[in-house]
Amino acid sequence: MPRSGKDCDEMNRTHVKKVPVVDQSECTGCRLCLEVCHTGSLEVANGLAALVRPNDCVSDAHCVEACPEGAFRMVWVEMEGDRTRGKWGSGGRVWPGRLRGVRSGMSN
């Protein structure tokens, strides 16, 4: 059976999730972000924080608030995943280029 216009629109829609991105030039590796991330989405690798499990992130920005260096900011990133976890939207402004501080092959 052919898909309706609404179904086709949903298939072609860009899904974006609000996730933390780390400015690696500001991160000191203090690990305070890890202490407040109750989902375990962040890790410190090579002395710098990185979002390693973006699907687990609930977009609560506790890491942003905890960082004494101001190295984190929340941005909308195009990705697929469990849309019951975190803040999701469709389309709109998306972080351009490869995300620094986000591991797992996510890019825009």
C-alpha positions as CSV (number, residue, x, y, z in Angstrom):
1,M,0.0,0.0,0.0
2,P,1.4,3.5,-0.9
3,R,2.5,5.7,2.0
4,S,0.4,8.8,2.7
5,G,1.8,12.3,2.2
6,K,2.2,12.6,6.0
7,D,4.2,9.3,6.2
8,C,6.5,10.5,3.3
9,D,7.0,13.8,5.0
10,E,8.0,12.0,8.2
11,M,10.5,9.8,6.3
12,N,12.1,12.8,4.7
13,R,12.2,15.0,7.8
14,T,15.5,15.7,9.4
15,H,15.5,14.7,13.1
16,V,17.7,16.7,15.4
17,K,18.6,16.1,19.1
18,K,19.9,18.6,21.5
19,V,23.2,17.3,22.9
20,P,26.3,18.7,24.6
21,V,29.4,19.5,22.6
22,V,32.7,20.1,24.2
23,D,35.1,22.9,23.2
24,Q,38.2,20.8,23.5
25,S,40.4,23.9,23.8
26,E,38.6,24.8,27.0
27,C,38.2,21.4,28.6
28,T,40.7,20.6,31.4
29,G,39.6,17.0,31.9
30,C,38.4,17.7,35.5
31,R,35.7,15.0,35.2
32,L,33.0,17.2,36.9
33,C,30.8,16.6,33.9
34,L,31.0,12.8,34.4
35,E,29.9,13.1,38.0
36,V,26.7,14.9,37.0
37,C,25.9,12.8,33.9
38,H,23.6,10.2,35.4
39,T,23.2,8.4,32.0
40,G,26.9,7.8,31.5
41,S,26.9,9.5,28.1
42,L,30.2,11.2,28.7
43,E,33.8,9.9,29.1
44,V,37.2,11.5,29.4
45,A,39.6,10.2,26.7
46,N,43.0,11.6,26.2
47,G,42.4,14.0,29.0
48,L,39.3,15.6,27.4
49,A,35.6,15.1,27.9
50,A,33.6,13.6,25.0
51,L,30.0,12.6,24.3
52,V,30.5,8.9,23.6
53,R,26.9,7.7,23.9
54,P,24.7,10.4,22.3
55,N,21.7,8.1,22.2
56,D,21.8,7.8,26.0
57,C,21.9,11.6,26.6
58,V,18.7,13.0,28.0
59,S,19.6,16.6,27.0
60,D,19.3,17.9,30.6
61,A,22.5,20.1,30.3
62,H,23.8,19.1,33.7
63,C,27.3,18.9,32.2
64,V,27.0,22.4,30.9
65,E,26.1,23.7,34.3
66,A,28.8,21.7,36.1
67,C,31.7,22.7,33.9
68,P,33.8,25.4,35.6
69,E,35.6,26.2,32.4
70,G,32.5,26.7,30.3
71,A,33.7,24.1,27.8
72,F,30.2,22.7,27.1
73,R,27.3,24.0,25.1
74,M,24.1,22.4,23.9
75,V,23.5,22.2,20.2
76,W,21.0,20.6,17.8
77,V,22.6,17.7,16.0
78,E,21.2,15.7,13.1
79,M,21.0,12.1,14.2
80,E,18.8,9.0,14.5
81,G,18.0,7.3,17.7
82,D,15.5,6.7,20.5
83,R,13.3,9.8,20.4
84,T,11.9,9.1,23.9
85,R,15.3,10.0,25.4
86,G,16.3,13.7,25.3
87,K,15.0,16.8,23.5
88,W,14.2,16.1,19.8
89,G,13.1,18.3,17.0
90,S,12.7,18.3,13.3
91,G,14.7,20.3,10.8
92,G,15.8,23.8,11.9
93,R,19.3,25.0,12.6
94,V,21.8,22.1,12.9
95,W,25.4,22.3,14.1
96,P,27.6,22.5,10.9
97,G,30.5,20.2,10.2
98,R,32.0,17.5,12.3
99,L,31.3,17.8,15.9
100,R,34.4,18.2,18.1
101,G,33.9,16.5,21.5
102,V,31.4,14.0,20.1
103,R,32.6,10.6,19.3
104,S,30.8,7.7,17.6
105,G,31.0,8.9,14.0
106,M,28.2,11.5,14.4
107,S,28.6,14.3,11.8
108,N,26.4,16.6,10.0
